[in-house]
Amino acid sequence: MTSQGETRIREIMAAKAAAMIDGDAKRIVAQYAPDIVKYDLAPPLRNVAPLDAEALASWFAAFDGPVDYEIRDLEVFAGEDLAYCHSLNRLSATPHGSPEQFDLWFRVTVCLRKIDGDWLTAHEHSSTPFYMDGSFGAALDLQP
């Protein structure tokens, strides 16, 4: 049986995917707790609150056309005031000046806290595996 918390968190994750596709940085940042710690794909190693909607909007503006974003295999575990979920996510876009788009699958774990009656993302960790064959190159060609 699905709990109310699980249902709400699934709605939040779907809203994040929609905001990514819409390029709506303010909607994305609004889902984060004021004291979020975020380990993102891009540097630095650690981002802490407050997250900057303007910087995210500038990132969206670096692409020709919209970003495509998918959340797949989402698993949600919700308690009373704490929850976490994990998924495989896909990001696809065409950078300005590039002849082709990139398509990247990566892993995401999100920890949420119930704050003022709703769930906010308190920690988000995104990662891409790397080849351990001595090349240490990011494994950008993996697909589920």
N, CA, C and O atoms as CSV, one atom per row, in Angstrom:
chain,resi,resn,atom,element,x,y,z
A,1,MET,N,N,0.843,-1.189,0.000
A,1,MET,CA,C,0.000,0.000,0.000
A,1,MET,C,C,0.888,1.253,0.000
A,1,MET,O,O,1.857,1.328,0.755
A,2,THR,N,N,0.565,2.199,-0.818
A,2,THR,CA,C,1.332,3.432,-0.955
A,2,THR,C,C,0.889,4.430,0.114
A,2,THR,O,O,-0.306,4.677,0.279
A,3,SER,N,N,1.852,5.002,0.839
A,3,SER,CA,C,1.540,5.991,1.864
A,3,SER,C,C,1.320,7.361,1.232
A,3,SER,O,O,1.694,7.598,0.083
A,4,GLN,N,N,0.706,8.261,2.005
A,4,GLN,CA,C,0.525,9.635,1.530
A,4,GLN,C,C,1.873,10.286,1.261
A,4,GLN,O,O,2.031,11.024,0.289
A,5,GLY,N,N,2.850,10.008,2.131
A,5,GLY,CA,C,4.184,10.569,1.938
A,5,GLY,C,C,4.801,10.099,0.639
A,5,GLY,O,O,5.365,10.898,-0.108
A,6,GLU,N,N,4.699,8.800,0.360
A,6,GLU,CA,C,5.254,8.274,-0.889
A,6,GLU,C,C,4.577,8.895,-2.094
A,6,GLU,O,O,5.241,9.270,-3.060
A,7,THR,N,N,3.260,9.004,-2.044
A,7,THR,CA,C,2.515,9.607,-3.158
A,7,THR,C,C,2.961,11.044,-3.381
A,7,THR,O,O,3.185,11.456,-4.519
A,8,ARG,N,N,3.092,11.814,-2.295
A,8,ARG,CA,C,3.493,13.216,-2.415
A,8,ARG,C,C,4.915,13.334,-2.968
A,8,ARG,O,O,5.182,14.200,-3.801
A,9,ILE,N,N,5.812,12.484,-2.520
A,9,ILE,CA,C,7.190,12.541,-3.002
A,9,ILE,C,C,7.255,12.188,-4.485
A,9,ILE,O,O,8.027,12.796,-5.227
A,10,ARG,N,N,6.475,11.239,-4.919
A,10,ARG,CA,C,6.412,10.931,-6.356
A,10,ARG,C,C,5.907,12.143,-7.140
A,10,ARG,O,O,6.402,12.422,-8.233
A,11,GLU,N,N,4.940,12.855,-6.599
A,11,GLU,CA,C,4.456,14.079,-7.251
A,11,GLU,C,C,5.563,15.119,-7.331
A,11,GLU,O,O,5.723,15.785,-8.353
A,12,ILE,N,N,6.324,15.258,-6.256
A,12,ILE,CA,C,7.424,16.233,-6.224
A,12,ILE,C,C,8.485,15.877,-7.263
A,12,ILE,O,O,8.986,16.761,-7.958
A,13,MET,N,N,8.832,14.603,-7.377
A,13,MET,CA,C,9.842,14.189,-8.356
A,13,MET,C,C,9.328,14.405,-9.785
A,13,MET,O,O,10.089,14.817,-10.660
A,14,ALA,N,N,8.049,14.130,-10.020
A,14,ALA,CA,C,7.466,14.380,-11.343
A,14,ALA,C,C,7.457,15.879,-11.645
A,14,ALA,O,O,7.702,16.288,-12.780
A,15,ALA,N,N,7.177,16.691,-10.633
A,15,ALA,CA,C,7.190,18.146,-10.822
A,15,ALA,C,C,8.603,18.640,-11.122
A,15,ALA,O,O,8.782,19.576,-11.901
A,16,LYS,N,N,9.606,18.017,-10.507
A,16,LYS,CA,C,10.984,18.405,-10.804
A,16,LYS,C,C,11.329,18.088,-12.259
A,16,LYS,O,O,11.926,18.913,-12.950
A,17,ALA,N,N,10.956,16.899,-12.721
A,17,ALA,CA,C,11.217,16.534,-14.123
A,17,ALA,C,C,10.531,17.525,-15.062
A,17,ALA,O,O,11.124,17.966,-16.047
A,18,ALA,N,N,9.289,17.872,-14.756
A,18,ALA,CA,C,8.552,18.830,-15.602
A,18,ALA,C,C,9.231,20.194,-15.583
A,18,ALA,O,O,9.334,20.843,-16.624
A,19,ALA,N,N,9.696,20.642,-14.416
A,19,ALA,CA,C,10.379,21.933,-14.323
A,19,ALA,C,C,11.704,21.918,-15.081
A,19,ALA,O,O,12.091,22.925,-15.674
A,20,MET,N,N,12.398,20.782,-15.065
A,20,MET,CA,C,13.636,20.661,-15.850
A,20,MET,C,C,13.330,20.808,-17.337
A,20,MET,O,O,14.024,21.532,-18.051
A,21,ILE,N,N,12.299,20.127,-17.796
A,21,ILE,CA,C,11.922,20.196,-19.212
A,21,ILE,C,C,11.476,21.608,-19.581
A,21,ILE,O,O,11.765,22.089,-20.677
A,22,ASP,N,N,10.768,22.273,-18.658
A,22,ASP,CA,C,10.303,23.646,-18.902
A,22,ASP,C,C,11.413,24.676,-18.735
A,22,ASP,O,O,11.246,25.836,-19.112
A,23,GLY,N,N,12.552,24.254,-18.169
A,23,GLY,CA,C,13.643,25.193,-17.914
A,23,GLY,C,C,13.297,26.192,-16.821
A,23,GLY,O,O,13.766,27.329,-16.854
A,24,ASP,N,N,12.483,25.784,-15.854
A,24,ASP,CA,C,11.987,26.681,-14.812
A,24,ASP,C,C,12.834,26.543,-13.546
A,24,ASP,O,O,12.533,25.738,-12.665
A,25,ALA,N,N,13.885,27.333,-13.476
A,25,ALA,CA,C,14.831,27.258,-12.363
A,25,ALA,C,C,14.165,27.593,-11.030
A,25,ALA,O,O,14.477,26.967,-10.017
A,26,LYS,N,N,13.272,28.548,-11.009
A,26,LYS,CA,C,12.621,28.934,-9.750
A,26,LYS,C,C,11.790,27.795,-9.176
A,26,LYS,O,O,11.791,27.581,-7.964
A,27,ARG,N,N,11.080,27.061,-10.029
A,27,ARG,CA,C,10.288,25.916,-9.547
A,27,ARG,C,C,11.193,24.827,-8.983
A,27,ARG,O,O,10.846,24.180,-7.995
A,28,ILE,N,N,12.335,24.626,-9.599
A,28,ILE,CA,C,13.262,23.600,-9.115
A,28,ILE,C,C,13.825,24.000,-7.751
A,28,ILE,O,O,13.790,23.210,-6.808
A,29,VAL,N,N,14.336,25.204,-7.647
A,29,VAL,CA,C,14.949,25.670,-6.404
A,29,VAL,C,C,13.913,25.734,-5.273
A,29,VAL,O,O,14.269,25.543,-4.110
A,30,ALA,N,N,12.656,25.995,-5.588
A,30,ALA,CA,C,11.601,26.059,-4.565
A,30,ALA,C,C,11.385,24.711,-3.876
A,30,ALA,O,O,10.818,24.664,-2.785
A,31,GLN,N,N,11.827,23.620,-4.493
A,31,GLN,CA,C,11.662,22.291,-3.897
A,31,GLN,C,C,12.750,21.962,-2.879
A,31,GLN,O,O,12.693,20.914,-2.235
A,32,TYR,N,N,13.733,22.835,-2.726
A,32,TYR,CA,C,14.856,22.566,-1.839
A,32,TYR,C,C,14.656,23.194,-0.467
A,32,TYR,O,O,14.139,24.305,-0.350
A,33,ALA,N,N,15.070,22.473,0.564
A,33,ALA,CA,C,15.063,23.005,1.929
A,33,ALA,C,C,16.058,24.163,2.013
A,33,ALA,O,O,17.021,24.215,1.248
A,34,PRO,N,N,15.823,25.091,2.946
A,34,PRO,CA,C,16.730,26.238,3.061
A,34,PRO,C,C,18.179,25.839,3.349
A,34,PRO,O,O,19.101,26.569,2.987
A,35,ASP,N,N,18.388,24.695,3.994
A,35,ASP,CA,C,19.745,24.279,4.358
A,35,ASP,C,C,20.219,23.064,3.559
A,35,ASP,O,O,20.956,22.222,4.072
A,36,ILE,N,N,19.794,22.983,2.314
A,36,ILE,CA,C,20.142,21.833,1.467
A,36,ILE,C,C,21.654,21.689,1.308
A,36,ILE,O,O,22.400,22.668,1.281
A,37,VAL,N,N,22.067,20.444,1.205
A,37,VAL,CA,C,23.424,20.097,0.778
A,37,VAL,C,C,23.243,19.286,-0.498
A,37,VAL,O,O,22.521,18.288,-0.515
A,38,LYS,N,N,23.906,19.725,-1.567
A,38,LYS,CA,C,23.692,19.105,-2.877
A,38,LYS,C,C,25.032,18.700,-3.479
A,38,LYS,O,O,25.927,19.527,-3.651
A,39,TYR,N,N,25.151,17.417,-3.796
A,39,TYR,CA,C,26.312,16.903,-4.516
A,39,TYR,C,C,25.869,16.681,-5.949
A,39,TYR,O,O,25.191,15.702,-6.263
A,40,ASP,N,N,26.260,17.597,-6.806
A,40,ASP,CA,C,25.768,17.629,-8.177
A,40,ASP,C,C,26.812,17.086,-9.143
A,40,ASP,O,O,27.949,16.819,-8.755
A,41,LEU,N,N,26.421,16.925,-10.396
A,41,LEU,CA,C,27.361,16.455,-11.411
A,41,LEU,C,C,28.425,17.506,-11.709
A,41,LEU,O,O,29.587,17.171,-11.942
A,42,ALA,N,N,28.032,18.763,-11.700
A,42,ALA,CA,C,28.969,19.852,-11.996
A,42,ALA,C,C,29.701,20.288,-10.725
A,42,ALA,O,O,29.174,20.126,-9.624
A,43,PRO,N,N,30.903,20.837,-10.867
A,43,PRO,CA,C,31.617,21.373,-9.710
A,43,PRO,C,C,30.807,22.492,-9.057
A,43,PRO,O,O,29.968,23.111,-9.711
A,44,PRO,N,N,31.047,22.750,-7.788
A,44,PRO,CA,C,32.063,22.176,-6.914
A,44,PRO,C,C,31.625,20.815,-6.369
A,44,PRO,O,O,30.551,20.319,-6.708
A,45,LEU,N,N,32.451,20.230,-5.538
A,45,LEU,CA,C,32.114,18.930,-4.964
A,45,LEU,C,C,30.872,19.004,-4.092
A,45,LEU,O,O,30.124,18.032,-3.989
A,46,ARG,N,N,30.653,20.137,-3.473
A,46,ARG,CA,C,29.529,20.283,-2.554
A,46,ARG,C,C,28.907,21.664,-2.724
A,46,ARG,O,O,29.608,22.676,-2.698
A,47,ASN,N,N,27.588,21.700,-2.898
A,47,ASN,CA,C,26.841,22.952,-2.930
A,47,ASN,C,C,25.997,23.013,-1.668
A,47,ASN,O,O,25.394,22.016,-1.268
A,48,VAL,N,N,25.953,24.165,-1.050
A,48,VAL,CA,C,25.124,24.350,0.137
A,48,VAL,C,C,24.217,25.548,-0.066
A,48,VAL,O,O,24.444,26.388,-0.936
A,49,ALA,N,N,23.186,25.602,0.758
A,49,ALA,CA,C,22.170,26.647,0.653
A,49,ALA,C,C,22.798,28.023,0.791
A,49,ALA,O,O,23.860,28.155,1.400
A,50,PRO,N,N,22.176,29.032,0.249
A,50,PRO,CA,C,20.998,28.926,-0.611
A,50,PRO,C,C,21.410,28.647,-2.059
A,50,PRO,O,O,22.411,29.174,-2.544
A,51,LEU,N,N,20.640,27.831,-2.721
A,51,LEU,CA,C,20.913,27.550,-4.129
A,51,LEU,C,C,20.394,28.709,-4.966
A,51,LEU,O,O,19.401,29.348,-4.620
A,52,ASP,N,N,21.069,28.962,-6.050
A,52,ASP,CA,C,20.848,30.157,-6.848
A,52,ASP,C,C,20.030,29.833,-8.097
A,52,ASP,O,O,20.517,29.172,-9.014
A,53,ALA,N,N,18.784,30.305,-8.123
A,53,ALA,CA,C,17.925,30.083,-9.282
A,53,ALA,C,C,18.483,30.781,-10.521
A,53,ALA,O,O,18.322,30.284,-11.636
A,54,GLU,N,N,19.133,31.920,-10.336
A,54,GLU,CA,C,19.705,32.642,-11.488
A,54,GLU,C,C,20.828,31.841,-12.138
A,54,GLU,O,O,20.933,31.810,-13.364
A,55,ALA,N,N,21.665,31.195,-11.336
A,55,ALA,CA,C,22.742,30.370,-11.893
A,55,ALA,C,C,22.160,29.186,-12.652
A,55,ALA,O,O,22.666,28.826,-13.714
A,56,LEU,N,N,21.107,28.578,-12.124
A,56,LEU,CA,C,20.459,27.468,-12.822
A,56,LEU,C,C,19.798,27.948,-14.112
A,56,LEU,O,O,19.847,27.251,-15.126
A,57,ALA,N,N,19.187,29.115,-14.088
A,57,ALA,CA,C,18.583,29.681,-15.302
A,57,ALA,C,C,19.656,29.940,-16.364
A,57,ALA,O,O,19.414,29.720,-17.551
A,58,SER,N,N,20.834,30.404,-15.948
A,58,SER,CA,C,21.944,30.614,-16.892
A,58,SER,C,C,22.387,29.295,-17.505
A,58,SER,O,O,22.734,29.237,-18.685
A,59,TRP,N,N,22.376,28.227,-16.694
A,59,TRP,CA,C,22.731,26.900,-17.206
A,59,TRP,C,C,21.723,26.472,-18.279
A,59,TRP,O,O,22.118,25.988,-19.340
A,60,PHE,N,N,20.437,26.646,-18.010
A,60,PHE,CA,C,19.415,26.312,-19.015
A,60,PHE,C,C,19.616,27.117,-20.292
A,60,PHE,O,O,19.404,26.601,-21.390
A,61,ALA,N,N,20.024,28.375,-20.159
A,61,ALA,CA,C,20.205,29.250,-21.321
A,61,ALA,C,C,21.396,28.842,-22.178
A,61,ALA,O,O,21.550,29.349,-23.289
A,62,ALA,N,N,22.239,27.940,-21.690
A,62,ALA,CA,C,23.412,27.492,-22.437
A,62,ALA,C,C,23.082,26.445,-23.492
A,62,ALA,O,O,23.977,25.952,-24.178
A,63,PHE,N,N,21.795,26.099,-23.627
A,63,PHE,CA,C,21.390,25.058,-24.572
A,63,PHE,C,C,20.514,25.623,-25.676
A,63,PHE,O,O,19.760,26.576,-25.473
A,64,ASP,N,N,20.630,25.012,-26.851
A,64,ASP,CA,C,19.729,25.313,-27.955
A,64,ASP,C,C,18.465,24.486,-27.737
A,64,ASP,O,O,18.483,23.262,-27.873
A,65,GLY,N,N,17.396,25.147,-27.405
A,65,GLY,CA,C,16.144,24.433,-27.168
A,65,GLY,C,C,16.064,23.890,-25.751
A,65,GLY,O,O,16.941,24.136,-24.923
A,66,PRO,N,N,15.008,23.157,-25.492
A,66,PRO,CA,C,14.778,22.678,-24.131
A,66,PRO,C,C,15.679,21.508,-23.757
A,66,PRO,O,O,16.247,20.823,-24.608
A,67,VAL,N,N,15.782,21.313,-22.457
A,67,VAL,CA,C,16.455,20.150,-21.885
A,67,VAL,C,C,15.412,19.041,-21.784
A,67,VAL,O,O,14.274,19.297,-21.389
A,68,ASP,N,N,15.781,17.833,-22.131
A,68,ASP,CA,C,14.897,16.697,-21.914
A,68,ASP,C,C,15.371,15.995,-20.649
A,68,ASP,O,O,16.575,15.835,-20.444
A,69,TYR,N,N,14.449,15.580,-19.807
A,69,TYR,CA,C,14.802,15.022,-18.504
A,69,TYR,C,C,13.828,13.904,-18.178
A,69,TYR,O,O,12.619,14.038,-18.368
A,70,GLU,N,N,14.362,12.819,-17.693
A,70,GLU,CA,C,13.544,11.648,-17.360
A,70,GLU,C,C,14.007,11.077,-16.028
A,70,GLU,O,O,15.205,10.996,-15.757
A,71,ILE,N,N,13.051,10.683,-15.205
A,71,ILE,CA,C,13.335,9.973,-13.962
A,71,ILE,C,C,12.783,8.569,-14.129
A,71,ILE,O,O,11.598,8.385,-14.406
A,72,ARG,N,N,13.651,7.581,-13.957
A,72,ARG,CA,C,13.273,6.188,-14.203
A,72,ARG,C,C,13.600,5.334,-12.974
A,72,ARG,O,O,14.546,5.614,-12.237
A,73,ASP,N,N,12.808,4.304,-12.775
A,73,ASP,CA,C,13.029,3.339,-11.685
A,73,ASP,C,C,13.052,4.025,-10.320
A,73,ASP,O,O,13.880,3.700,-9.469
A,74,LEU,N,N,12.144,4.969,-10.118
A,74,LEU,CA,C,12.077,5.710,-8.862
A,74,LEU,C,C,11.574,4.803,-7.742
A,74,LEU,O,O,10.507,4.196,-7.842
A,75,GLU,N,N,12.358,4.725,-6.687
A,75,GLU,CA,C,11.981,4.005,-5.462
A,75,GLU,C,C,11.875,5.031,-4.349
A,75,GLU,O,O,12.781,5.842,-4.162
A,76,VAL,N,N,10.761,5.001,-3.600
A,76,VAL,CA,C,10.509,5.981,-2.552
A,76,VAL,C,C,10.274,5.261,-1.232
A,76,VAL,O,O,9.551,4.266,-1.176
A,77,PHE,N,N,10.889,5.769,-0.174
A,77,PHE,CA,C,10.734,5.242,1.172
A,77,PHE,C,C,10.433,6.421,2.081
A,77,PHE,O,O,11.304,7.257,2.321
A,78,ALA,N,N,9.193,6.498,2.596
A,78,ALA,CA,C,8.760,7.657,3.366
A,78,ALA,C,C,8.389,7.273,4.786
A,78,ALA,O,O,7.586,6.367,5.012
A,79,GLY,N,N,8.989,7.982,5.747
A,79,GLY,CA,C,8.612,7.852,7.139
A,79,GLY,C,C,7.713,9.011,7.524
A,79,GLY,O,O,7.069,9.627,6.675
A,80,GLU,N,N,7.679,9.298,8.815
A,80,GLU,CA,C,6.821,10.383,9.320
A,80,GLU,C,C,7.328,11.753,8.867
A,80,GLU,O,O,6.572,12.548,8.308
A,81,ASP,N,N,8.619,12.022,9.114
A,81,ASP,CA,C,9.198,13.336,8.803
A,81,ASP,C,C,10.422,13.271,7.906
A,81,ASP,O,O,10.905,14.307,7.450
A,82,LEU,N,N,10.937,12.064,7.641
A,82,LEU,CA,C,12.106,11.880,6.788
A,82,LEU,C,C,11.778,10.859,5.701
A,82,LEU,O,O,11.016,9.916,5.915
A,83,ALA,N,N,12.371,11.075,4.535
A,83,ALA,CA,C,12.157,10.148,3.424
A,83,ALA,C,C,13.379,10.193,2.522
A,83,ALA,O,O,14.176,11.130,2.555
A,84,TYR,N,N,13.497,9.148,1.718
A,84,TYR,CA,C,14.519,9.189,0.682
A,84,TYR,C,C,13.991,8.456,-0.545
A,84,TYR,O,O,13.070,7.643,-0.469
A,85,CYS,N,N,14.602,8.772,-1.661
A,85,CYS,CA,C,14.273,8.080,-2.897
A,85,CYS,C,C,15.541,7.997,-3.744
A,85,CYS,O,O,16.488,8.760,-3.556
A,86,HIS,N,N,15.532,7.061,-4.668
A,86,HIS,CA,C,16.648,6.949,-5.603
A,86,HIS,C,C,16.106,6.567,-6.957
A,86,HIS,O,O,15.043,5.957,-7.076
A,87,SER,N,N,16.855,6.938,-7.973
A,87,SER,CA,C,16.400,6.715,-9.347
A,87,SER,C,C,17.577,6.769,-10.301
A,87,SER,O,O,18.686,7.170,-9.947
A,88,LEU,N,N,17.294,6.351,-11.519
A,88,LEU,CA,C,18.191,6.587,-12.649
A,88,LEU,C,C,17.569,7.724,-13.442
A,88,LEU,O,O,16.386,7.677,-13.780
A,89,ASN,N,N,18.365,8.746,-13.739
A,89,ASN,CA,C,17.851,9.916,-14.441
A,89,ASN,C,C,18.597,10.099,-15.750
A,89,ASN,O,O,19.770,9.750,-15.884
A,90,ARG,N,N,17.875,10.659,-16.708
A,90,ARG,CA,C,18.468,10.943,-18.021
A,90,ARG,C,C,18.341,12.422,-18.311
A,90,ARG,O,O,17.284,13.023,-18.121
A,91,LEU,N,N,19.434,12.996,-18.773
A,91,LEU,CA,C,19.487,14.390,-19.178
A,91,LEU,C,C,19.961,14.425,-20.618
A,91,LEU,O,O,20.962,13.802,-20.973
A,92,SER,N,N,19.237,15.155,-21.434
A,92,SER,CA,C,19.596,15.256,-22.851
A,92,SER,C,C,19.381,16.698,-23.292
A,92,SER,O,O,18.342,17.292,-23.007
A,93,ALA,N,N,20.368,17.257,-23.987
A,93,ALA,CA,C,20.262,18.638,-24.450
A,93,ALA,C,C,21.323,18.890,-25.512
A,93,ALA,O,O,22.257,18.106,-25.683
A,94,THR,N,N,21.159,19.989,-26.213
A,94,THR,CA,C,22.131,20.402,-27.225
A,94,THR,C,C,22.778,21.712,-26.782
A,94,THR,O,O,22.120,22.753,-26.786
A,95,PRO,N,N,24.054,21.679,-26.400
A,95,PRO,CA,C,24.733,22.915,-26.010
A,95,PRO,C,C,24.847,23.875,-27.196
A,95,PRO,O,O,24.963,23.450,-28.346
A,96,HIS,N,N,24.813,25.180,-26.894
A,96,HIS,CA,C,25.018,26.189,-27.948
A,96,HIS,C,C,26.310,25.880,-28.696
A,96,HIS,O,O,27.342,25.611,-28.083
A,97,GLY,N,N,26.246,25.921,-30.007
A,97,GLY,CA,C,27.434,25.721,-30.827
A,97,GLY,C,C,27.810,24.275,-31.063
A,97,GLY,O,O,28.767,23.993,-31.784
A,98,SER,N,N,27.075,23.358,-30.469
A,98,SER,CA,C,27.380,21.939,-30.665
A,98,SER,C,C,26.523,21.389,-31.803
A,98,SER,O,O,25.347,21.733,-31.917
A,99,PRO,N,N,27.108,20.540,-32.642
A,99,PRO,CA,C,26.332,19.984,-33.749
A,99,PRO,C,C,25.350,18.898,-33.301
A,99,PRO,O,O,24.432,18.547,-34.042
A,100,GLU,N,N,25.540,18.374,-32.103
A,100,GLU,CA,C,24.649,17.305,-31.661
A,100,GLU,C,C,24.373,17.402,-30.173
A,100,GLU,O,O,25.106,18.035,-29.413
A,101,GLN,N,N,23.302,16.760,-29.796
A,101,GLN,CA,C,22.952,16.749,-28.377
A,101,GLN,C,C,23.673,15.630,-27.648
A,101,GLN,O,O,24.104,14.649,-28.255
A,102,PHE,N,N,23.796,15.789,-26.346
A,102,PHE,CA,C,24.342,14.721,-25.515
A,102,PHE,C,C,23.180,14.036,-24.807
A,102,PHE,O,O,22.109,14.619,-24.639
A,103,ASP,N,N,23.400,12.826,-24.406
A,103,ASP,CA,C,22.406,12.039,-23.692
A,103,ASP,C,C,23.140,11.347,-22.550
A,103,ASP,O,O,24.006,10.507,-22.794
A,104,LEU,N,N,22.804,11.687,-21.306
A,104,LEU,CA,C,23.539,11.212,-20.145
A,104,LEU,C,C,22.601,10.559,-19.144
A,104,LEU,O,O,21.618,11.166,-18.719
A,105,TRP,N,N,22.900,9.339,-18.770
A,105,TRP,CA,C,22.213,8.659,-17.666
A,105,TRP,C,C,23.079,8.803,-16.432
A,105,TRP,O,O,24.300,8.664,-16.509
A,106,PHE,N,N,22.459,9.082,-15.290
A,106,PHE,CA,C,23.187,9.195,-14.035
A,106,PHE,C,C,22.297,8.751,-12.882
A,106,PHE,O,O,21.091,8.560,-13.040
A,107,ARG,N,N,22.925,8.593,-11.716
A,107,ARG,CA,C,22.224,8.081,-10.539
A,107,ARG,C,C,21.916,9.247,-9.602
A,107,ARG,O,O,22.709,10.178,-9.466
A,108,VAL,N,N,20.740,9.177,-8.954
A,108,VAL,CA,C,20.341,10.237,-8.036
A,108,VAL,C,C,19.747,9.619,-6.775
A,108,VAL,O,O,18.927,8.702,-6.839
A,109,THR,N,N,20.178,10.141,-5.629
A,109,THR,CA,C,19.567,9.825,-4.346
A,109,THR,C,C,19.134,11.146,-3.724
A,109,THR,O,O,19.911,12.100,-3.665
A,110,VAL,N,N,17.894,11.192,-3.264
A,110,VAL,CA,C,17.326,12.404,-2.682
A,110,VAL,C,C,16.830,12.081,-1.278
A,110,VAL,O,O,16.114,11.101,-1.072
A,111,CYS,N,N,17.217,12.912,-0.317
A,111,CYS,CA,C,16.700,12.808,1.050
A,111,CYS,C,C,15.791,14.017,1.273
A,111,CYS,O,O,16.146,15.151,0.952
A,112,LEU,N,N,14.618,13.747,1.828
A,112,LEU,CA,C,13.627,14.801,2.032
A,112,LEU,C,C,13.255,14.891,3.504
A,112,LEU,O,O,13.287,13.905,4.240
A,113,ARG,N,N,12.900,16.113,3.911
A,113,ARG,CA,C,12.381,16.360,5.262
A,113,ARG,C,C,11.027,17.037,5.134
A,113,ARG,O,O,10.809,17.847,4.234
A,114,LYS,N,N,10.133,16.703,6.031
A,114,LYS,CA,C,8.851,17.398,6.066
A,114,LYS,C,C,9.069,18.696,6.831
A,114,LYS,O,O,9.426,18.688,8.009
A,115,ILE,N,N,8.849,19.812,6.140
A,115,ILE,CA,C,9.049,21.144,6.710
A,115,ILE,C,C,7.770,21.937,6.469
A,115,ILE,O,O,7.311,22.063,5.334
A,116,ASP,N,N,7.205,22.466,7.536
A,116,ASP,CA,C,5.959,23.234,7.444
A,116,ASP,C,C,4.878,22.466,6.688
A,116,ASP,O,O,4.127,23.048,5.905
A,117,GLY,N,N,4.805,21.153,6.928
A,117,GLY,CA,C,3.721,20.341,6.382
A,117,GLY,C,C,3.940,19.749,5.010
A,117,GLY,O,O,3.094,18.991,4.536
A,118,ASP,N,N,5.058,20.070,4.344
A,118,ASP,CA,C,5.304,19.480,3.025
A,118,ASP,C,C,6.751,19.005,2.946
A,118,ASP,O,O,7.599,19.397,3.747
A,119,TRP,N,N,7.005,18.165,1.976
A,119,TRP,CA,C,8.328,17.571,1.793
A,119,TRP,C,C,9.203,18.504,0.979
A,119,TRP,O,O,8.795,19.000,-0.071
A,120,LEU,N,N,10.423,18.741,1.478
A,120,LEU,CA,C,11.434,19.501,0.754
A,120,LEU,C,C,12.711,18.681,0.682
A,120,LEU,O,O,13.019,17.912,1.593
A,121,THR,N,N,13.440,18.849,-0.389
A,121,THR,CA,C,14.695,18.124,-0.569
A,121,THR,C,C,15.761,18.746,0.323
A,121,THR,O,O,16.106,19.919,0.184
A,122,ALA,N,N,16.277,17.928,1.246
A,122,ALA,CA,C,17.313,18.377,2.177
A,122,ALA,C,C,18.709,17.981,1.699
A,122,ALA,O,O,19.698,18.630,2.038
A,123,HIS,N,N,18.777,16.914,0.912
A,123,HIS,CA,C,20.060,16.458,0.377
A,123,HIS,C,C,19.794,15.783,-0.965
A,123,HIS,O,O,18.848,15.009,-1.115
A,124,GLU,N,N,20.646,16.093,-1.931
A,124,GLU,CA,C,20.534,15.466,-3.247
A,124,GLU,C,C,21.933,15.096,-3.706
A,124,GLU,O,O,22.854,15.912,-3.661
A,125,HIS,N,N,22.077,13.865,-4.146
A,125,HIS,CA,C,23.381,13.376,-4.594
A,125,HIS,C,C,23.215,12.766,-5.984
A,125,HIS,O,O,22.485,11.791,-6.164
A,126,SER,N,N,23.894,13.346,-6.950
A,126,SER,CA,C,23.903,12.836,-8.326
A,126,SER,C,C,25.300,12.331,-8.632
A,126,SER,O,O,26.290,12.942,-8.228
A,127,SER,N,N,25.382,11.216,-9.346
A,127,SER,CA,C,26.708,10.693,-9.666
A,127,SER,C,C,26.685,9.940,-10.993
A,127,SER,O,O,25.661,9.420,-11.437
A,128,THR,N,N,27.847,9.911,-11.588
A,128,THR,CA,C,28.082,9.144,-12.799
A,128,THR,C,C,29.204,8.162,-12.505
A,128,THR,O,O,30.240,8.565,-11.977
A,129,PRO,N,N,29.030,6.884,-12.829
A,129,PRO,CA,C,30.115,5.931,-12.584
A,129,PRO,C,C,31.319,6.227,-13.476
A,129,PRO,O,O,31.210,6.939,-14.474
A,130,PHE,N,N,32.465,5.669,-13.098
A,130,PHE,CA,C,33.654,5.824,-13.935
A,130,PHE,C,C,34.263,4.446,-14.187
A,130,PHE,O,O,34.067,3.500,-13.424
A,131,TYR,N,N,34.996,4.374,-15.268
A,131,TYR,CA,C,35.645,3.116,-15.627
A,131,TYR,C,C,36.857,2.890,-14.734
A,131,TYR,O,O,37.696,3.774,-14.565
A,132,MET,N,N,36.933,1.707,-14.174
A,132,MET,CA,C,38.021,1.365,-13.256
A,132,MET,C,C,39.068,0.504,-13.961
A,132,MET,O,O,39.697,-0.360,-13.350
A,133,ASP,N,N,39.241,0.757,-15.254
A,133,ASP,CA,C,40.195,0.008,-16.064
A,133,ASP,C,C,41.537,0.711,-16.188
A,133,ASP,O,O,42.382,0.323,-16.994
A,134,GLY,N,N,41.722,1.744,-15.384
A,134,GLY,CA,C,42.953,2.521,-15.453
A,134,GLY,C,C,42.773,3.820,-16.207
A,134,GLY,O,O,43.583,4.735,-16.060
A,135,SER,N,N,41.718,3.923,-17.020
A,135,SER,CA,C,41.478,5.164,-17.751
A,135,SER,C,C,40.803,6.212,-16.859
A,135,SER,O,O,40.985,7.413,-17.059
A,136,PHE,N,N,40.028,5.753,-15.879
A,136,PHE,CA,C,39.301,6.595,-14.943
A,136,PHE,C,C,38.354,7.563,-15.648
A,136,PHE,O,O,37.973,8.582,-15.072
A,137,GLY,N,N,37.975,7.260,-16.873
A,137,GLY,CA,C,37.037,8.088,-17.612
A,137,GLY,C,C,35.622,7.888,-17.123
A,137,GLY,O,O,35.231,6.785,-16.742
A,138,ALA,N,N,34.856,8.965,-17.137
A,138,ALA,CA,C,33.447,8.887,-16.764
A,138,ALA,C,C,32.735,7.938,-17.728
A,138,ALA,O,O,32.964,7.989,-18.937
A,139,ALA,N,N,31.887,7.089,-17.200
A,139,ALA,CA,C,31.157,6.108,-18.006
A,139,ALA,C,C,29.872,6.758,-18.530
A,139,ALA,O,O,28.771,6.455,-18.071
A,140,LEU,N,N,30.042,7.644,-19.486
A,140,LEU,CA,C,28.927,8.420,-20.013
A,140,LEU,C,C,28.087,7.651,-21.031
A,140,LEU,O,O,27.046,8.142,-21.467
A,141,ASP,N,N,28.520,6.470,-21.407
A,141,ASP,CA,C,27.826,5.714,-22.430
A,141,ASP,C,C,26.874,4.654,-21.841
A,141,ASP,O,O,26.260,3.896,-22.592
A,142,LEU,N,N,26.750,4.597,-20.523
A,142,LEU,CA,C,25.887,3.596,-19.898
A,142,LEU,C,C,24.415,3.951,-20.053
A,142,LEU,O,O,24.038,5.123,-20.051
A,143,GLN,N,N,23.600,2.926,-20.185
A,143,GLN,CA,C,22.154,3.076,-20.261
A,143,GLN,C,C,21.523,1.962,-19.446
A,143,GLN,O,O,22.085,0.871,-19.356
A,144,PRO,N,N,20.367,2.216,-18.852
A,144,PRO,CA,C,19.705,1.151,-18.091
A,144,PRO,C,C,19.188,0.054,-19.004
A,144,PRO,O,O,18.604,-0.921,-18.530
